[in-house]
Amino acid sequence: MAEMTGNLNLPDSINGKFISIIGMQSFQNALFTGTIHFPKNITKIDAMSFLSSRFTGNLTLPNTIQEINRFAFAWSKFSGNLTLPANLKSVDYGAFRASEFSGDLTIPEKTTLISFNAFAESEFSSVNVLGTTDIKFYSIDDTLSNTMNSGSAIGMSESSPQASEGRAFITGDSNAVTGTATTGFYYKSK
């Protein structure tokens, strides 16, 4: 797949069967330099599907996507904004690690899990969490800790093993996250 260039337009179906999953390593290291058009019924982007890809610009994922697996877009070269789907439930380990997206990152209301290193070493300028989200240890770069909006926090869940290490749990408003608060937090909306 590495020799493919230009835009990637994935069809909605092949031989009458809907495409619902982008398989593991499908476009890893691909040289596409344009945009991606996803199938309208896609629900899952599997592990390393677009790892180290060269796509440019914005990435808007369809609202049908519910899970993004480990390293799916890690080390990608997208230079624009990332729009996560409204129905996204989970972002797995390292899914967007070291990505070059710019702008604000908004975690949708239905997202309940952001796994370890999901957005570590990323280029986002701020983070906004809309719902109750279990944000695992080191999932978002420490440098973003001062940009958290809407009462969000970085870190882990109440049941995480690190909870016994004296980490803080925050419920409520964004004023609770100030200074150099980094990893080790759980956010629960009011």
C-alpha positions as CSV (number, residue, x, y, z in Angstrom):
1,M,0.0,0.0,0.0
2,A,2.9,2.3,0.5
3,E,3.1,3.3,-3.1
4,M,-0.5,4.8,-3.3
5,T,-0.6,8.6,-3.5
6,G,-3.3,11.3,-3.8
7,N,-6.8,11.1,-2.2
8,L,-8.3,8.0,-0.7
9,N,-12.0,7.5,-1.5
10,L,-13.3,4.4,0.2
11,P,-16.6,3.1,-1.2
12,D,-19.7,2.5,1.0
13,S,-19.9,-1.1,-0.2
14,I,-18.2,-3.7,-2.2
15,N,-20.2,-6.3,-4.1
16,G,-23.3,-5.2,-2.2
17,K,-21.7,-5.6,1.3
18,F,-21.3,-2.5,3.4
19,I,-17.8,-1.6,4.6
20,S,-18.0,-1.2,8.4
21,I,-14.4,-1.7,9.5
22,I,-11.1,-0.4,8.2
23,G,-8.8,-3.4,8.8
24,M,-5.6,-3.6,10.7
25,Q,-2.6,-2.0,8.9
26,S,-4.7,-1.4,5.8
27,F,-3.0,1.9,4.8
28,Q,0.0,1.9,7.1
29,N,2.9,4.0,5.7
30,A,0.7,4.9,2.7
31,L,2.0,7.9,0.7
32,F,-1.4,9.5,0.2
33,T,-1.0,13.2,0.2
34,G,-4.6,14.3,-0.1
35,T,-7.7,13.6,1.9
36,I,-9.7,10.5,3.0
37,H,-13.4,9.9,2.3
38,F,-14.8,7.2,4.6
39,P,-17.7,4.8,4.0
40,K,-21.0,6.0,5.4
41,N,-21.5,2.8,7.5
42,I,-18.0,2.6,9.1
43,T,-18.1,1.9,12.9
44,K,-14.4,0.9,13.6
45,I,-10.9,1.9,12.5
46,D,-8.7,-1.0,13.5
47,A,-5.2,-1.0,14.8
48,M,-2.5,0.8,12.8
49,S,-4.8,1.4,9.8
50,F,-3.3,4.7,9.0
51,L,-0.1,4.5,11.0
52,S,2.6,6.9,9.7
53,S,0.5,7.9,6.7
54,R,1.2,11.1,4.8
55,F,-2.4,12.5,4.5
56,T,-2.6,16.3,4.8
57,G,-5.2,18.8,5.9
58,N,-8.2,18.2,8.2
59,L,-9.5,14.8,9.3
60,T,-13.3,14.6,9.9
61,L,-14.4,11.2,11.0
62,P,-18.0,10.1,10.2
63,N,-20.4,10.1,13.2
64,T,-20.9,6.3,12.7
65,I,-17.4,5.5,14.0
66,Q,-17.6,4.2,17.6
67,E,-14.1,3.0,18.2
68,I,-10.6,3.9,17.1
69,N,-8.1,1.2,17.9
70,R,-4.4,1.3,18.9
71,F,-2.0,3.4,16.8
72,A,-4.7,3.9,14.1
73,F,-3.5,7.4,13.2
74,A,-0.2,7.5,15.2
75,W,2.7,9.5,13.6
76,S,0.4,10.7,10.9
77,K,1.2,14.0,9.0
78,F,-2.3,15.6,9.0
79,S,-1.7,19.3,9.3
80,G,-5.2,20.6,10.0
81,N,-7.9,20.0,12.6
82,L,-9.2,16.6,13.9
83,T,-13.0,16.3,14.3
84,L,-13.9,13.2,16.3
85,P,-17.3,11.6,15.7
86,A,-20.2,12.4,18.0
87,N,-20.9,8.7,18.6
88,L,-17.2,7.8,19.4
89,K,-17.1,5.6,22.5
90,S,-13.4,4.8,22.8
91,V,-9.9,5.9,21.6
92,D,-7.4,3.1,22.2
93,Y,-3.8,3.1,23.1
94,G,-1.7,5.5,21.1
95,A,-4.4,6.0,18.5
96,F,-3.3,9.6,17.6
97,R,0.2,9.6,19.3
98,A,2.6,12.1,17.8
99,S,0.1,13.3,15.3
100,E,0.6,16.7,13.7
101,F,-3.0,17.9,13.9
102,S,-3.4,21.6,14.9
103,G,-6.2,23.5,16.7
104,D,-8.5,22.4,19.5
105,L,-9.2,18.8,20.4
106,T,-12.8,18.1,21.5
107,I,-13.6,14.8,23.1
108,P,-17.3,14.1,22.3
109,E,-20.0,13.6,25.0
110,K,-20.5,9.9,24.2
111,T,-16.8,9.1,24.5
112,T,-16.2,7.2,27.7
113,L,-12.6,6.1,27.3
114,I,-9.4,7.7,26.2
115,S,-6.7,5.1,26.6
116,F,-3.0,5.5,27.5
117,N,-1.0,7.7,25.2
118,A,-4.0,8.2,22.9
119,F,-3.0,11.8,22.1
120,A,0.5,11.9,23.6
121,E,3.1,14.0,21.9
122,S,0.4,15.6,19.8
123,E,0.3,19.2,18.4
124,F,-3.2,20.3,19.7
125,S,-3.5,23.7,21.2
126,S,-6.2,22.9,23.7
127,V,-8.5,20.1,24.9
128,N,-12.3,20.2,25.5
129,V,-14.1,17.2,27.1
130,L,-17.9,17.3,26.7
131,G,-18.9,14.4,28.9
132,T,-17.9,11.9,31.5
133,T,-14.7,10.4,30.2
134,D,-12.1,8.0,31.7
135,I,-8.9,9.6,30.5
136,K,-6.0,7.2,31.2
137,F,-2.6,8.1,32.5
138,Y,-0.4,9.9,30.0
139,S,-3.2,9.9,27.4
140,I,-2.8,13.6,26.5
141,D,0.4,15.5,26.4
142,D,1.4,17.2,29.7
143,T,1.8,20.5,27.9
144,L,-1.9,20.6,27.3
145,S,-2.8,20.5,30.9
146,N,-3.3,24.2,31.2
147,T,-5.6,24.3,28.2
148,M,-8.4,22.0,29.5
149,N,-11.9,23.3,29.0
150,S,-15.4,22.5,30.2
151,G,-14.3,21.0,33.5
152,S,-12.2,18.4,31.9
153,A,-9.2,16.7,33.3
154,I,-6.3,14.5,32.3
155,G,-5.5,11.1,33.7
156,M,-7.2,8.0,34.9
157,S,-10.4,6.6,36.2
158,E,-11.6,6.1,39.8
159,S,-10.9,2.4,39.5
160,S,-7.4,2.8,38.0
161,P,-4.6,1.3,40.0
162,Q,-2.9,4.7,40.2
163,A,-5.8,6.0,42.3
164,S,-4.0,4.6,45.3
165,E,-1.1,6.9,44.6
166,G,-2.9,10.0,45.8
167,R,-4.0,11.3,42.4
168,A,-6.9,13.8,42.3
169,F,-10.4,13.3,41.0
170,I,-12.3,16.3,39.7
171,T,-16.0,16.8,39.5
172,G,-17.5,20.0,38.2
173,D,-16.0,23.0,36.5
174,S,-12.8,23.9,34.6
175,N,-11.5,26.1,37.4
176,A,-10.5,22.9,39.2
177,V,-7.8,22.3,36.6
178,T,-5.1,25.0,36.9
179,G,-1.4,25.5,37.1
180,T,0.6,22.5,36.1
181,A,-1.9,19.7,36.7
182,T,-1.1,17.0,34.3
183,T,-1.8,13.3,34.5
184,G,-3.8,11.5,37.1
185,F,-7.3,12.9,36.9
186,Y,-10.8,11.7,36.3
187,Y,-13.5,14.0,35.1
188,K,-17.2,13.5,35.8
189,S,-19.6,16.1,34.6
190,K,-22.1,17.7,37.0
